[in-house]
């Protein structure tokens, strides 16, 4: 599928040393303007499978500001594959345009069904999904966040031979597929640290389903209250980071990741190695949606939104 064959390579961008630590950020966000970062990696082999099996319908799940839904909708349009999004929160059904993510997905042809949180938690066992499956025998269901074996396989390709020189590899964590891929590709002497972006204690078990290695740990103290939760301290950090490096971060994942790493180093609580590789997992489409919410509340927002391509 063309969107996964012709893409820009990620680059390793060095940051200023911090208290004796060498820090490099891998710009996976540069792979594609929309299907970027870990979403590109997670979807690559899924869409190759869809091509090979000639399945023409892909159903998946996500919230009203989901990077995953955006990427699936875009890839589906490029590949002429019908996409269906099950959205958390039935209140969004009558206000699609209030979410930049959902309105974009709709523009790409994705069919959206906004359901109650109870039904959403049932995933493919819900009556809605069962009825859709009965009508479409060739439907392919993709888990929330895209995490499955094919996604982990794609995320293993994030790391290259030269990355073996780092002591520690860091990534944000949602459903765990990206970190599992990084763990599988890491060397036995490297540490892999996942910074949880939400209150998700079950993610350890999820990751353990996809890897046999034990050189990894999860940091839970930088969720900022949960999924898509931010505060003025985080927003200020992200704006300052952009001013210094011209590297945009997203407020759901990579902003929390960078904040956590810098904070642990400054507090002298970092103990995993001096040579640090940080994975920028993309997700920048969420910046405008977050700004919209912050501005409605009269809160500080991310000043670089207008410099992004979407």
C-alpha positions in Angstrom: 0.0 0.0 0.0 1.6 3.2 -1.2 1.2 5.2 2.0 3.4 2.7 3.8 5.9 2.3 1.1 6.9 5.9 0.3 7.6 7.8 3.5 10.3 10.0 5.1 12.8 8.4 7.4 12.9 9.3 11.0 16.0 11.1 12.2 17.9 11.1 15.6 17.9 14.7 16.8 20.4 15.4 19.7 19.2 17.7 22.5 21.4 19.8 24.8 23.1 17.6 27.4 21.3 17.7 30.8 23.3 17.2 33.9 25.8 14.9 32.3 23.2 13.0 30.3 23.3 12.7 26.5 19.8 12.9 25.2 18.6 12.1 21.6 15.0 12.2 20.3 14.0 9.9 17.4 11.7 12.0 15.2 9.2 9.3 14.3 6.6 12.1 13.9 8.3 12.9 10.6 7.3 9.6 8.9 4.0 11.0 7.5 2.0 14.2 8.2 -1.0 12.3 9.6 -0.2 8.6 9.8 2.9 9.4 11.8 5.0 7.9 14.6 3.8 4.7 16.3 0.5 4.8 14.4 2.4 4.4 11.1 4.3 1.5 12.6 1.3 -0.2 14.1 -0.9 0.0 11.0 1.7 -0.9 8.4 1.3 -4.7 8.6 -2.4 -4.5 9.3 -3.1 -2.8 6.0 -0.7 -5.2 4.2 -2.8 -8.0 5.6 -6.0 -6.3 4.4 -4.6 -6.0 0.9 -3.5 -9.6 0.9 -6.9 -11.0 2.1 -8.9 -8.5 0.1 -10.8 -7.5 3.2 -12.4 -4.1 2.6 -13.7 -3.1 6.0 -11.7 -2.2 9.1 -13.5 -1.5 12.4 -11.7 0.0 15.4 -12.2 2.0 18.6 -11.1 5.3 20.1 -11.9 8.4 21.9 -13.0 11.8 20.5 -9.4 13.0 20.2 -7.8 9.6 19.2 -4.7 9.6 17.1 -5.5 6.0 16.3 -8.8 6.8 14.7 -7.2 9.6 12.7 -4.5 7.4 11.3 -6.9 4.5 10.5 -9.3 6.9 8.7 -6.4 8.4 6.6 -4.9 5.0 5.7 -8.3 3.7 4.8 -9.0 6.5 2.4 -5.6 6.0 0.7 -6.1 2.3 0.5 -9.8 2.4 -0.6 -10.7 0.5 2.5 -14.0 1.2 4.4 -13.3 2.2 8.0 -15.7 2.2 11.0 -14.9 4.0 14.2 -16.6 3.2 17.5 -16.2 6.3 19.6 -16.2 6.5 23.4 -19.1 8.7 24.6 -22.5 8.8 23.0 -22.7 12.6 23.7 -20.3 13.1 20.7 -22.9 11.8 18.2 -24.6 15.2 17.8 -21.4 17.3 18.1 -18.9 15.7 15.8 -17.8 19.1 14.6 -16.7 20.0 18.2 -13.9 17.5 17.9 -11.2 18.3 15.3 -10.3 14.6 15.3 -13.8 13.2 14.7 -14.6 15.8 12.0 -11.4 15.0 10.3 -12.2 11.2 10.4 -15.6 11.9 9.0 -14.0 13.9 6.1 -11.8 10.9 5.3 -14.9 8.7 5.0 -14.9 6.9 8.3 -18.3 5.9 9.6 -18.6 7.0 13.3 -20.8 5.4 16.0 -20.6 7.2 19.3 -21.6 4.9 22.1 -22.0 5.0 25.8 -19.0 4.2 27.9 -20.6 1.0 29.1 -21.0 -0.2 25.5 -17.6 1.1 24.5 -16.0 -1.0 27.3 -17.6 -4.1 25.8 -15.7 -3.5 22.5 -16.4 -6.3 20.0 -18.9 -7.9 22.4 -21.3 -5.0 22.2 -24.6 -5.5 20.4 -23.7 -2.7 17.9 -20.4 -4.4 16.8 -22.1 -7.8 16.7 -24.8 -6.4 14.4 -22.1 -4.8 12.1 -20.2 -8.1 12.0 -23.4 -10.0 11.0 -23.9 -7.6 8.1 -20.2 -7.8 6.9 -18.6 -11.2 7.0 -15.2 -9.9 5.8 -14.8 -7.3 8.5 -11.5 -6.9 10.3 -11.5 -5.7 13.9 -8.5 -3.8 15.2 -8.2 -3.3 19.0 -8.2 0.2 20.6 -4.9 1.8 20.0 -4.1 -0.8 17.4 -2.1 -3.1 19.8 -1.9 -6.6 18.5 0.9 -8.9 17.2 1.1 -7.2 13.8 1.4 -3.8 15.5 4.2 -5.0 17.8 6.0 -6.3 14.7 5.8 -2.9 13.1 7.0 -1.1 16.2 10.1 -3.4 16.3 11.2 -1.5 13.2 11.5 1.8 15.1 14.9 0.9 16.3 17.9 0.6 14.0 21.4 -0.9 14.4 22.9 2.4 15.5 20.4 2.7 18.3 22.2 -0.2 20.1 24.7 2.4 21.3 22.2 3.9 23.8 22.0 2.8 27.4 18.2 3.4 27.7 15.2 3.8 25.3 12.2 5.7 26.4 8.7 5.9 25.1 5.2 7.0 26.2 2.8 4.2 26.9 -0.9 3.9 26.0 -2.0 0.4 25.2 1.5 -1.0 25.3 2.1 -2.2 21.8 4.8 0.4 21.0 6.8 -0.4 24.1 6.5 -4.1 23.5 8.0 -3.7 20.0 10.9 -1.6 21.4 11.6 -4.2 24.1 11.7 -7.0 21.6 14.2 -5.1 19.4 16.4 -3.8 22.4 19.6 -5.5 23.3 20.0 -7.4 26.5 22.1 -4.6 28.1 19.7 -1.8 27.3 16.9 -0.6 29.6 13.5 0.3 28.1 11.4 2.7 30.1 7.7 3.4 29.4 6.1 6.5 30.7 2.4 5.9 31.2 0.2 8.5 29.7 -2.9 7.4 31.6 -3.9 5.6 34.7 -3.6 2.1 33.3 -2.2 -0.4 35.8 -3.2 -3.3 33.5 -0.7 -2.2 30.8 2.1 -4.3 32.4 0.1 -7.5 31.8 -0.7 -6.3 28.3 2.9 -5.7 27.4 4.0 -9.0 28.9 1.7 -10.8 26.3 4.0 -9.7 23.5 7.5 -10.0 25.0 9.6 -12.5 26.9 12.2 -9.9 28.0 12.5 -8.3 31.4 14.7 -5.3 30.8 11.9 -2.8 31.0 9.9 -0.8 33.6 6.8 1.5 33.7 6.9 5.0 35.2 3.4 5.9 36.4 4.0 9.3 38.1 3.6 11.6 35.1 0.1 10.9 33.9 -1.0 14.4 35.0 -4.2 12.9 36.3 -5.1 10.6 33.5 -5.7 10.3 29.7 -5.7 13.7 27.9 -5.4 15.5 31.3 -2.9 18.4 31.3 -2.1 21.4 33.6 -0.4 24.7 33.2 3.0 23.3 34.2 3.0 20.7 31.4 1.8 23.3 28.8 4.5 25.7 29.9 7.2 23.0 29.6 6.0 22.0 26.1 6.0 25.6 24.9 9.5 26.2 26.3 10.7 23.0 24.7 9.4 24.1 21.3 11.0 27.5 21.6 14.4 25.9 22.3 14.4 23.0 19.9 11.6 23.7 17.4 10.3 20.1 18.0 6.6 20.0 18.6 5.3 17.6 21.3 1.7 16.4 21.7 0.0 16.9 25.1 -1.4 13.3 25.4 1.9 11.4 25.1 5.2 12.9 24.2 4.8 16.0 26.3 4.4 13.9 29.4 7.2 11.7 28.3 9.8 14.5 27.9 8.6 16.3 31.1 9.0 13.1 33.1 12.5 12.4 31.8 13.7 15.9 32.4 12.1 16.0 35.9 13.7 12.7 37.0 17.1 13.8 35.8 16.9 17.2 37.6 15.7 15.5 40.8 18.7 13.1 40.5 16.3 10.2 40.4 17.4 8.9 37.0 19.3 5.6 37.3 19.0 3.8 34.0 22.0 5.1 32.1 23.6 8.3 30.7 22.9 7.8 27.0 19.2 8.2 26.4 17.1 7.7 23.3 13.6 9.1 23.4 11.0 8.0 20.8 8.7 10.7 19.5 5.6 8.8 18.7 3.8 11.5 16.7 0.2 12.3 17.6 0.5 15.9 16.8 -3.0 16.1 15.3 -4.3 16.2 18.9 -2.7 19.6 19.5 -5.4 21.7 17.9 -8.2 19.7 19.7 -6.4 20.2 23.1 -6.0 23.9 22.4 -9.7 24.2 21.6 -10.5 22.7 25.0 -8.0 24.8 26.8 -9.1 28.1 25.2 -12.8 27.3 26.1 -11.7 27.1 29.7 -9.5 30.2 29.6 -6.3 28.2 30.2 -2.9 28.7 28.6 -2.5 26.8 25.4 0.2 25.4 23.1 1.6 28.4 21.1 3.0 26.4 18.1 -0.3 24.9 16.9 -0.5 27.2 13.8 3.0 26.0 12.8 1.9 22.4 12.4 0.7 21.1 9.0 -2.8 20.1 10.3 
